[in-house]
Amino acid sequence: MKHFPTILSHEIRMLLVSSSTYIAAVLFLALMGFIFTGILENYSHTPRELSPSAVFFQLFWIPVFFMVPLLTMKCISEERRHGTLETLLTAPVSTAEVVLGKYAAAYLLYLGLWAATGGFFFILTRFAPDSRFIDLGPLLGGYLFIAVSGLFFVAVGVFASSLSRNQAVAGILAFALLFALIIGLKFVGTLELLKADAMAPLRNVVEYTNVFRHLEDFSRGIVDTRQLLYYVSGGALALIFSILGVEAKLLHS
């Protein structure tokens, strides 16, 4: 993995000089700013049990569905479409180094965008230091959840990009996979069929993969190692499939 830092720095530079990166960042911050101000406005009129920090992160799936595909859909599919992936792999670098370098760059940008939303809370503490809207526990737990779950979500986006030469198709596929992981599994958990005693093993699996329950635990300061293992192992598995997929397509090209 000696070439990994070189590939990572190259990918970061490419992201920083891309206009689409800044467009995506502006749209992301505008969306999250709109959500944040809406939450504060509602809480200023009607007190609620949950802190605004907890509610803010409950809507994490909105930017995830759109930002992750935007950040990852070009990383491999664009290289394959232009034929530069084959050229890159003729250099003394491995497929794993290329995939991991692109993944790490997208993940760091993903973290950077979410970290920028910390400015909302900083402004709130700066101008309303005694505000009842500020709750440090759910805030730190929410950002920890974003960092941990992002390991898996970004890896899913890279995997989708490895399956197609068309970046639009890769983006749609990433959206579909993320929707199934986040919303689909939550919906499955509400089915009456799973309440039967015979379905207990499957029900336990569905509950274990419930992303919203993980967020709730993180917001309460509960960090379950099983949840950490879920995101780390899921991300690792998605990256392994990405590497194998790239190598298989290179063999058949």
N, C-alpha and C positions, 0 to 999 in steps of 0.2 A: 504493500500500500504506500510505497514511497512517493508515487506520483499523485496521490490523493490531494495533498495541499495545493499543488499546482493547478489541478483541475478545479478545485473548489474556488480558488482565488480568481481563476478565469471566468467561471460561471457567475460569481458575484459581480465582477466588473461588467459582464454582459448584461446582467439585470439592472445595474445602476445606470448604464448608458441607454437603456431601452425606454422609449417614451411610454410604452404600454405599462411599465412598472409604476410610473408616476401617475398615470391615469387611474390605474387600479388602486393605488394608495389614496388618491383624492376621493374616489368613489367610496372606498372602504371607510375612511374617516368621516366623510359626510354622512354615510348611512348610520354609523355607530354614534355620531354626534346627534343625529336626529332621534335615534332610539333613546339616548341618554337624557336629552332634554325632555322628551316625552315622559319618561319615567319620573323625572324630578317634578314635572308639572302635575302629574297624577298624584304623587305623594304629597305635594304641597296643599292639595285639596282634601285628600282622603288618606288618613294614616292606615298603614297595613302592617301585618305581622312580619313579613319578609323585608329585609333591608333592600334598598335600591341596588346595592352591589350584587346581591343574589339574583335579583330580577334581571339585571343587566346581562349577566352571564347565562341565564336561562335561554336567552335568545342567540346563543353562540352559533346555532345551526344556520341562521340566516347568512352570515358572511362565509361560513364554512362551505356551504353549497355552491357559492359563486367564486369565492376567492381562491380556494384550493384548485379547482379546475383551471382558473386563469393563470395561476402561478406555475402549474405543472404541465399543461397540455402541450406546450412547445418543447419541453426539455429533451425528449427523445424523438417524438414524431417529426419535429421540424428537421432534426439532424438526418433522419432516415429519408425524408422527402427530398432534401437537397443532396443526398448521397455523401454527406460529410461524416456520417457516423462510421462508415466503412473505412474512410481515410483516417479518421482519428484512431481507430482500433488497429491500424497497421503500424502505428507508433508503438514503442515499448510500454504500453499501458494495457491493463486488463479491463475486461468488460465490467467487472465489479467496481473498479476504481472510477470508471466513467459514470456508472449509474449512481454510485454513492456520492460522488462529487456533485452531480446535478441535484440529487435529493437533498444533500446538506445545504446547498445554496438556497433552494426553495424553502426549506424548513427555517433557515435563519431569517429570510425575508418575511415569512409567515409570523415568526416570533416578533420581528421588528414592527410589523404593522399592528399587532395586538399590544405591544409595549407602548406604542404611541397613544393608545387610548387611555393610558395612565395619566396623560395630560388632563383629561376631563376631571378626574378625581383630584389632581393636584390643584387645578383652578378652583374646584369646589372647596377644598381645604384652605386655600389661600384667601378666598373672599368670604367664606362662611366657616370659620374654624370651629364654631360651636354647633355646627349643623347636625341635626339628628339623622341626616342622610348618610353619614359616614360610618361604616362598620368595617374595621380592619380585617377581622377574621374571614368573612365571606369574600372580601376583596383579594386577599392573598391566596385563599383556597381556589378562587375562580381562575386566577392567573396560573396557578400551578396546574389546574385541570387543563387549561388551554395548552400549556407547554407539553404535558404528558400525552394528551389525546392527539395533539398535532403530529406526534411521531407516527401514529397510525394513519391519520387522515392524509397527510402529505405523501406518505408511501403509497397509499391507494391511488392518488393522483398520478404519481410516477408510473405505477403499474399500468394504469389506463393509457398513458402516453406511449408505453412500450408496445401496445397492441395494435396501433394504427399509424399510418403515414400521414393521415389527415388530422391536423390539430383540432379542428372543430369536432370531429368524431371522438377524438380523445377527450375533449372537454365534456361532451355530452355523456360519454361512458363514465367519466369520473363523477359527474353529478349523479348519475343513476346508482353507482356503487355506494356513494356516500349517503344518498337518500335511503337506500336499502339498509345500510348499517345503522343509521341514526333513527329514522322515522319508521322504516319497515319493521325492525325488530321490536320497537316500542309498540307498534300496532299488533304484532303477533302476540305479545305478552298480554293483551287485553281479550284475546279470544276465549270464548267459553270452553272450547275444546281442551285447552290446556289446564283447566281447573279439575279435570278428572284425576283420580288417584293414579291411574295407569300412566298418565302423562307427566308424572312428577319429575322424572329425569330430564325430559325436554323442557319442562317449565323452569327448572333450575338453570339450565343452559341459557335460556332466553333472559331470565332475570340477571344472570351473570354478565350478559352482554348489553344490558340496558344502559346506554350512555347517559341518559338523564338521571338515573339513580346514582351513577358515578359522580356526576356533577353535584348532586345534592350532598353526597358524603364529603366531597372535597370542600364544599362551602361550609360544612359543619366542622371542618378540621380533622375529618376522619380520612386517613390515607391508608387504604387497604392494599397490601402487597399483591393480592390477587388481581386487583384492578390495574396496578402498574404492570404486572406480568401480561395482562391482556393486551394493553396498548403496545408494549415493547415487542412482545412475540408476534402480534398482528402486523406491526410495522416491518419486523424482520422478515416475516413470511412473504409480505407483499413485495419487498425488495428482492428476495430470492427469486420469486416468480418473474420479476422484471428482468433480472439478470439472465435467467434461463430463457425468457421470451426473446430478448435481444440476440442472444447467441443462436437460438433456433432459427430466427429469421435471417441471420447472417449466413447460416449454413445453407439455407434454401434460396439465397439471392444470387 
